[in-house]
Amino acid sequence: MSTAEETAGGEGSAWGEVTPDAARRLLIAAVEAFAERGYHATTTRDIAGRAGMSPAALYIHYKTKEELLHRISRIGHEKALEILRTAAAREGTATERLADAVSSFVRWHAGGRTTARVVQYELDSLGPEARAEIIGLRRQVDAEVRGIIEDGVASGEFDVPDVKGTTLAVLSLCIDVARWFNVNGSRTPDEVGELYADLVLRMVGAK
């Protein structure tokens, strides 16, 4: 199983929502190629070759290389949003919900680092319409984290003078894990998640 297959959902989900199998194989190959070479340096021939298919076979499932990137980005952002919504909606204090949100979000970016690098850092490679859709998803991601922080401020759990700026800092901290995390390093995704949850609670002045 490839790296992108192992980490597609960040928790071991291997792009099961993508069908048929040929379309899934092409998408996984695109994730790996985009992460390794960058979107613009990757050709459709590169992607098809990684998938063990002919270039012509790619166009049966995806009209363009950008369509592949768009689908990867949309699925990835929807997964990230689901993770944060689940944490935000759970019962518990704002402190507990923020810790859950951060640890889960970080685990996804560490465990799914190959996918996450493409999802988070290739936004500008999308055309205007696709980019606008992904930006809309990013705003929803921002709103989930901001909402938890606002709840914590309202309850007196957090001391945050600038909620908007702090939300941006929290998300940036979590997302950057995809850039540096090494599966052969000294920390597991779970351990990094726990560390970052603690750091973020200190950042918001959790009581």
Secondary structure as UniProt FT lines:
FT   HELIX           3..7
FT   TURN            8..9
FT   TURN            16..17
FT   HELIX           21..37
FT   TURN            39..41
FT   HELIX           44..50
FT   TURN            51..52
FT   HELIX           55..61
FT   HELIX           65..89
FT   HELIX           94..111
FT   HELIX           113..121
FT   HELIX           123..125
FT   HELIX           128..155
FT   HELIX           163..175
FT   HELIX           177..180
FT   TURN            183..184
FT   HELIX           189..203
FT   TURN            204..205
//
